[in-house]
Amino acid sequence: MAFSERVFSTGYPENKAYADERDVLRALAYGYYPENFEKNSICSAALNGPFSAFRFCVLRTERTVTHPDSMQTELESVLRKLPVIEGGGCVISAFLDDRNFGILLCGKTAALDENCAFLSKLRSVTEDLSIHDQRFFLAVGSCVSSPVLLYRSFGYIQACMRELFFLGWGRCAVRDAYRPMLPFRFDNHLITGFVQAFSRSDNQAVEHILESLYRDMVGQTDADPAEIRKIYYRLHYLMDIESAPRAGMGASGGENVTGASGLDGVLNAETLQALHSYTMDRVHRHMGVWTVDAEQSAAVHQVTRVMRTQYSDKNLSVKALAESVYLTPTYLSGLFKRQTGKTISRFLTEIRIEHAMKLLMDKKLKLYNVAEMVGYDDANYFSKIFKRYAGMTPSEFRERKII
């Protein structure tokens, strides 16, 4: 068996024997082999044997493994209790990195079928497997006829990992053929309904909408999880916008009484179930801190909405905002300051500066164009305000941000 077709420099001394299972599995998984790899004792014993089929599997841990040696010992103990591969097959296992435990199966083609005794039992064990408070997800790649093709089997493992997002921990995914990602489908009206229900603090309606959204998503296992995350990013962003006046969060966003920004939680949730639960939890926490008078909150909420949507109107004033909610300018100003901690003028200015920063990233726009687009007639006055809030002029901001 010649592995020298794909050779890379490892930085190790020449003719060094690679007895570490991890190195062997990594080389086979990624299809790049060190010099004299075929002389490795593990490689020679397992891969040069009378085997006609090879298959990669990976047990992914729920969190980073801090003590891989101990975890590997326990996982190997689990593997030894599984049915042997018929016909004298063998198993090589090791951690490929700090979360993925690689399992290479070698044997006859019929003995490595996805429904063989070994894999059937491994799938069953994975459902309840818990080591060091870690749960697992089993990914099974395709069966290949030669060790030099194992990178293809491992390639299907990557596709299996996409299904972890939908299936969750304790489950298994098997891929032995290419399946393209399909467009994600969902009812966009659910977003509108969510915002309306959330705004009026209708907890039951919000939960019903989120459950409907979850049911729509969980069955679309060929969709791109990144596209689904975008939907949840949107929900959390809208929650924060709706909650800003009530929770005392300013126009610039940031941390609020419900904890850190929801966007970090969306990114860190590895499964759809975790993402759904996290979103439900934030909904409940948001609603739990809304203790101010509902009628007064509605007025402040309406005013912030107007500012966010009409910030480019140079005639937008405290008087105009007060008239929109049928309050006097003095009363609205005091109410707004008590609930948000900021004056209306400062809140509006921050919104305008935020949008100006985004517009400044477009080099085709002149500074006076940007000023007009965020509600300022005078470009010089806009520059002074921008510097007061950003600590630099619009020109300096553009120079630093655009490479």
C-alpha positions as CSV (number, residue, x, y, z in Angstrom):
1,M,0.0,0.0,0.0
2,A,1.7,3.2,-1.1
3,F,0.8,6.3,1.0
4,S,3.5,8.4,-0.6
5,E,1.1,9.8,-3.2
6,R,0.2,12.5,-0.7
7,V,3.1,13.6,1.5
8,F,3.5,16.6,3.7
9,S,6.3,17.8,5.9
10,T,5.5,17.3,9.6
11,G,8.7,18.7,11.1
12,Y,9.4,15.3,12.6
13,P,12.8,13.6,12.1
14,E,13.0,11.4,9.0
15,N,12.1,7.7,9.4
16,K,10.4,8.3,12.7
17,A,7.7,5.7,13.4
18,Y,4.3,7.2,14.2
19,A,2.8,4.9,16.9
20,D,0.3,7.4,18.1
21,E,-3.2,6.4,17.1
22,R,-4.2,10.1,16.9
23,D,-1.6,10.8,14.2
24,V,-2.7,7.7,12.2
25,L,-6.4,8.7,12.4
26,R,-5.7,12.3,11.5
27,A,-3.6,11.4,8.6
28,L,-6.2,9.0,7.2
29,A,-9.1,11.5,7.9
30,Y,-7.5,14.4,6.1
31,G,-5.7,12.3,3.4
32,Y,-2.2,13.7,4.1
33,Y,0.4,11.2,5.2
34,P,3.9,11.7,6.8
35,E,7.0,10.1,5.3
36,N,7.1,6.3,5.9
37,F,3.6,6.4,7.2
38,E,2.9,2.9,5.8
39,K,5.7,1.6,8.1
40,N,3.8,2.7,11.2
41,S,3.1,-0.3,13.4
42,I,-0.6,0.5,13.8
43,C,-1.0,1.3,10.1
44,S,0.7,-2.0,9.1
45,A,-1.3,-4.2,11.5
46,A,-4.7,-2.7,10.8
47,L,-4.7,-1.3,7.3
48,N,-2.5,-3.9,5.6
49,G,-4.6,-6.7,6.9
50,P,-7.1,-8.8,4.9
51,F,-9.7,-6.0,4.9
52,S,-11.9,-4.9,2.0
53,A,-13.8,-2.1,3.7
54,F,-13.1,0.8,6.0
55,R,-15.4,3.3,7.7
56,F,-14.9,6.4,9.9
57,C,-17.1,7.2,12.9
58,V,-16.8,10.1,15.3
59,L,-18.3,10.6,18.8
60,R,-18.6,14.3,19.3
61,T,-18.6,15.6,22.9
62,E,-21.0,18.2,24.2
63,R,-18.2,20.4,25.5
64,T,-14.4,20.7,25.2
65,V,-12.7,17.7,26.9
66,T,-10.3,18.9,29.5
67,H,-8.8,15.5,30.4
68,P,-8.7,13.6,27.1
69,D,-6.6,10.7,28.4
70,S,-9.2,9.8,31.1
71,M,-12.1,10.3,28.6
72,Q,-10.3,8.2,26.0
73,T,-9.8,5.4,28.5
74,E,-13.5,5.3,29.4
75,L,-14.6,5.5,25.8
76,E,-12.4,2.6,24.8
77,S,-13.9,0.7,27.6
78,V,-17.3,1.3,26.1
79,L,-16.1,0.2,22.7
80,R,-14.6,-3.1,24.1
81,K,-18.1,-4.0,25.3
82,L,-19.6,-3.8,21.9
83,P,-20.0,-6.8,19.6
84,V,-16.9,-7.7,17.7
85,I,-16.7,-7.0,14.0
86,E,-17.5,-10.2,12.2
87,G,-14.7,-11.9,10.2
88,G,-11.9,-10.6,12.3
89,G,-12.2,-6.9,11.8
90,C,-10.5,-4.3,14.0
91,V,-11.1,-0.9,15.6
92,I,-8.7,2.0,16.0
93,S,-9.8,4.9,18.2
94,A,-8.4,8.2,19.5
95,F,-9.3,11.8,20.0
96,L,-8.8,13.8,16.8
97,D,-9.0,17.0,18.7
98,D,-10.5,18.3,22.0
99,R,-14.1,17.3,21.1
100,N,-14.1,14.6,18.4
101,F,-13.3,11.0,19.3
102,G,-12.4,9.2,16.1
103,I,-13.3,5.5,15.5
104,L,-11.9,3.7,12.5
105,L,-13.5,0.4,11.6
106,C,-11.7,-2.1,9.4
107,G,-13.2,-5.4,8.1
108,K,-15.1,-7.0,5.3
109,T,-17.7,-5.1,3.4
110,A,-20.7,-6.9,4.8
111,A,-19.4,-6.7,8.3
112,L,-19.2,-2.9,8.2
113,D,-22.8,-2.3,7.0
114,E,-24.4,0.6,8.8
115,N,-26.8,-1.9,10.4
116,C,-24.0,-4.3,11.5
117,A,-24.0,-5.4,15.2
118,F,-21.2,-3.1,16.2
119,L,-22.8,0.1,14.8
120,S,-26.3,-0.9,15.9
121,K,-25.1,-1.3,19.4
122,L,-23.0,1.8,19.3
123,R,-26.0,3.8,18.2
124,S,-28.0,2.4,21.1
125,V,-25.3,3.1,23.6
126,T,-24.9,6.7,22.4
127,E,-28.5,7.5,23.4
128,D,-27.8,7.3,27.1
129,L,-24.0,7.6,27.1
130,S,-22.7,10.1,29.7
131,I,-19.1,10.4,30.8
132,H,-17.8,13.2,33.0
133,D,-21.3,14.8,32.6
134,Q,-20.8,14.9,28.8
135,R,-23.3,13.7,26.3
136,F,-22.4,12.6,22.8
137,F,-23.5,12.6,19.2
138,L,-22.5,9.8,16.8
139,A,-21.6,10.6,13.2
140,V,-21.0,7.6,10.9
141,G,-19.3,8.2,7.5
142,S,-19.5,6.2,4.4
143,C,-17.9,2.8,3.8
144,V,-14.9,2.9,1.4
145,S,-12.8,0.1,-0.2
146,S,-9.3,1.4,0.5
147,P,-7.5,3.3,3.3
148,V,-6.4,6.0,0.9
149,L,-10.1,6.8,0.4
150,L,-10.9,7.2,4.1
151,Y,-10.8,11.0,3.7
152,R,-14.0,10.6,1.8
153,S,-15.6,8.7,4.6
154,F,-14.5,11.4,7.0
155,G,-15.8,14.1,4.6
156,Y,-19.3,12.6,5.2
157,I,-18.7,12.9,8.9
158,Q,-18.7,16.7,8.5
159,A,-22.1,16.5,6.8
160,C,-23.3,14.4,9.7
161,M,-22.3,17.1,12.1
162,R,-24.8,19.4,10.5
163,E,-27.5,17.1,11.6
164,L,-26.4,17.4,15.2
165,F,-28.0,20.9,15.1
166,F,-31.4,19.3,14.3
167,L,-31.2,15.9,16.1
168,G,-29.6,16.9,19.3
169,W,-27.3,15.0,21.7
170,G,-27.7,11.2,22.2
171,R,-28.6,10.8,18.5
172,C,-26.8,9.4,15.4
173,A,-26.5,10.5,11.8
174,V,-25.2,8.3,9.0
175,R,-24.1,9.7,5.6
176,D,-23.0,7.5,2.7
177,A,-24.0,9.7,-0.1
178,Y,-23.9,13.4,-1.0
179,R,-27.0,15.4,-0.1
180,P,-27.0,19.0,-1.0
181,M,-28.2,21.7,1.4
182,L,-31.8,22.8,0.7
183,P,-33.2,26.3,1.1
184,F,-34.7,26.9,4.5
185,R,-38.5,27.4,4.5
186,F,-40.5,29.2,7.1
187,D,-43.6,31.4,7.4
188,N,-42.2,35.0,7.6
189,H,-45.5,36.1,9.2
190,L,-44.4,34.3,12.3
191,I,-41.8,37.0,12.9
192,T,-44.5,39.8,12.6
193,G,-46.8,37.9,15.0
194,F,-43.9,37.4,17.4
195,V,-43.1,41.1,17.6
196,Q,-46.8,42.0,18.1
197,A,-47.3,39.4,20.8
198,F,-44.1,40.3,22.5
199,S,-44.9,44.0,22.4
200,R,-48.2,43.5,24.2
201,S,-46.6,41.0,26.7
202,D,-48.8,38.1,25.5
203,N,-46.7,35.3,26.9
204,Q,-49.0,32.6,25.7
205,A,-49.0,33.9,22.1
206,V,-45.2,34.3,22.1
207,E,-44.7,30.7,23.3
208,H,-47.2,29.4,20.7
209,I,-45.4,31.2,17.9
210,L,-41.9,30.0,19.0
211,E,-43.2,26.4,19.2
212,S,-44.6,26.7,15.7
213,L,-41.3,28.0,14.4
214,Y,-39.4,25.2,16.1
215,R,-41.7,22.6,14.6
216,D,-41.2,24.1,11.2
217,M,-37.4,24.0,11.6
218,V,-36.7,20.7,13.3
219,G,-37.6,18.6,10.3
220,Q,-35.6,20.4,7.8
221,T,-32.3,18.5,8.4
222,D,-30.9,19.4,5.0
223,A,-31.2,23.1,5.6
224,D,-28.2,25.2,6.5
225,P,-28.1,25.8,10.3
226,A,-26.5,29.2,9.7
227,E,-29.7,30.3,7.9
228,I,-31.8,29.2,10.9
229,R,-29.5,31.0,13.3
230,K,-30.2,34.2,11.3
231,I,-33.9,33.8,12.1
232,Y,-33.1,33.6,15.8
233,Y,-30.6,36.5,15.6
234,R,-33.5,38.5,14.2
235,L,-35.9,37.4,17.0
236,H,-33.4,38.3,19.7
237,Y,-32.6,41.6,18.1
238,L,-36.3,42.5,17.9
239,M,-36.7,41.5,21.5
240,D,-33.9,43.8,22.6
241,I,-35.4,46.7,20.5
242,E,-38.8,46.2,22.0
243,S,-37.5,45.9,25.5
244,A,-35.1,48.8,25.4
245,P,-37.4,51.5,26.9
246,R,-38.8,49.1,29.5
247,A,-35.6,47.5,30.6
248,G,-33.6,50.8,30.8
249,M,-31.4,50.0,27.8
250,G,-30.2,52.9,25.7
251,A,-30.2,53.3,21.9
252,S,-26.7,52.0,21.6
253,G,-27.7,48.5,22.9
254,G,-25.4,46.6,25.1
255,E,-26.0,44.8,28.3
256,N,-29.5,45.0,29.8
257,V,-31.3,43.8,32.9
258,T,-31.9,40.4,31.3
259,G,-28.2,39.6,30.9
260,A,-25.8,39.8,28.0
261,S,-26.9,40.4,24.4
262,G,-29.0,37.5,23.0
263,L,-26.7,37.3,20.0
264,D,-23.9,35.6,21.9
265,G,-26.3,32.9,23.2
266,V,-27.6,32.3,19.7
267,L,-24.1,31.7,18.4
268,N,-23.2,29.4,21.3
269,A,-26.2,27.2,21.2
270,E,-25.0,24.1,19.3
271,T,-28.4,22.4,18.8
272,L,-31.8,23.7,17.6
273,Q,-33.4,22.5,20.9
274,A,-30.8,24.5,22.9
275,L,-31.5,27.6,20.7
276,H,-35.3,27.2,21.2
277,S,-34.9,26.8,25.0
278,Y,-32.6,29.8,25.2
279,T,-35.0,32.0,23.3
280,M,-37.9,30.9,25.5
281,D,-35.8,31.7,28.6
282,R,-35.0,35.2,27.3
283,V,-38.6,35.9,26.5
284,H,-39.6,35.0,30.0
285,R,-36.8,37.0,31.6
286,H,-37.6,40.0,29.4
287,M,-41.3,39.9,30.4
288,G,-40.4,39.4,34.0
289,V,-38.6,42.7,34.4
290,W,-41.4,44.8,32.8
291,T,-42.7,46.3,36.0
292,V,-43.3,49.9,34.9
293,D,-46.8,51.2,34.3
294,A,-48.1,49.7,31.0
295,E,-49.7,52.9,29.7
296,Q,-46.6,55.0,30.3
297,S,-44.3,52.3,28.9
298,A,-46.4,52.2,25.7
299,A,-45.9,55.9,25.2
300,V,-42.1,55.7,25.6
301,H,-42.1,52.6,23.4
302,Q,-44.0,54.4,20.7
303,V,-41.6,57.4,20.8
304,T,-38.5,55.2,20.5
305,R,-40.1,53.4,17.5
306,V,-40.7,56.8,15.8
307,M,-37.1,57.8,16.4
308,R,-35.7,54.6,15.1
309,T,-37.7,54.7,11.9
310,Q,-37.7,58.5,11.3
311,Y,-34.3,59.5,12.5
312,S,-33.5,61.0,9.1
313,D,-36.2,63.6,9.5
314,K,-34.5,66.8,10.3
315,N,-37.7,68.3,11.7
316,L,-38.1,65.5,14.3
317,S,-38.4,67.2,17.7
318,V,-39.5,66.6,21.3
319,K,-42.6,68.6,20.5
320,A,-43.5,66.4,17.5
321,L,-42.8,63.3,19.4
322,A,-45.0,64.4,22.4
323,E,-47.8,65.2,20.0
324,S,-47.6,61.7,18.5
325,V,-48.4,60.2,22.0
326,Y,-50.8,62.9,23.2
327,L,-48.5,64.1,26.0
328,T,-46.9,67.5,26.8
329,P,-43.2,67.8,25.8
330,T,-42.3,68.4,29.5
331,Y,-44.1,65.3,30.8
332,L,-42.8,63.1,27.9
333,S,-39.2,64.3,28.5
334,G,-39.4,63.4,32.2
335,L,-41.1,60.1,31.6
336,F,-38.6,59.1,28.9
337,K,-35.6,60.0,31.1
338,R,-37.0,58.0,34.1
339,Q,-37.5,54.9,32.0
340,T,-34.5,55.0,29.7
341,G,-32.0,57.0,31.7
342,K,-31.4,59.3,28.7
343,T,-32.9,62.4,27.4
344,I,-34.9,62.2,24.1
345,S,-32.3,64.4,22.4
346,R,-29.4,62.1,23.4
347,F,-31.3,59.0,22.5
348,L,-32.1,60.4,19.0
349,T,-28.5,61.6,18.5
350,E,-27.1,58.1,19.4
351,I,-29.4,56.5,16.8
352,R,-28.3,59.0,14.2
353,I,-24.6,58.5,14.9
354,E,-25.0,54.7,14.8
355,H,-26.5,54.9,11.4
356,A,-23.9,57.5,10.3
357,M,-21.1,55.0,11.2
358,K,-22.7,52.4,8.9
359,L,-23.1,54.9,6.1
360,L,-19.5,56.1,6.4
361,M,-18.3,52.6,5.4
362,D,-19.5,53.4,1.9
363,K,-16.7,55.4,0.4
364,K,-19.0,56.6,-2.5
365,L,-21.0,58.7,-0.1
366,K,-19.8,62.2,0.6
367,L,-19.8,63.4,4.2
368,Y,-22.5,65.9,3.5
369,N,-24.6,63.1,2.0
370,V,-24.2,61.1,5.2
371,A,-25.1,64.1,7.3
372,E,-28.4,64.7,5.3
373,M,-29.2,61.0,5.4
374,V,-29.2,61.0,9.3
375,G,-31.1,64.2,9.7
376,Y,-28.5,67.0,9.7
377,D,-28.6,70.0,7.3
378,D,-25.2,71.3,8.4
379,A,-22.3,69.0,7.6
380,N,-20.0,71.0,10.0
381,Y,-22.5,70.7,12.9
382,F,-22.8,67.0,12.1
383,S,-19.0,66.6,12.3
384,K,-18.9,68.2,15.7
385,I,-21.7,66.0,17.1
386,F,-20.1,62.9,15.6
387,K,-16.8,63.7,17.2
388,R,-18.5,64.4,20.6
389,Y,-20.0,60.9,20.6
390,A,-17.4,58.9,18.6
391,G,-14.3,60.6,19.8
392,M,-13.1,61.3,16.3
393,T,-14.4,63.1,13.2
394,P,-16.3,61.3,10.5
395,S,-13.3,61.5,8.2
396,E,-11.0,60.0,10.8
397,F,-13.6,57.2,11.5
398,R,-13.8,56.4,7.8
399,E,-10.0,56.2,7.5
400,R,-9.6,53.9,10.5
401,K,-12.4,51.6,9.6
402,I,-11.9,51.2,5.9
403,I,-8.7,49.5,4.9
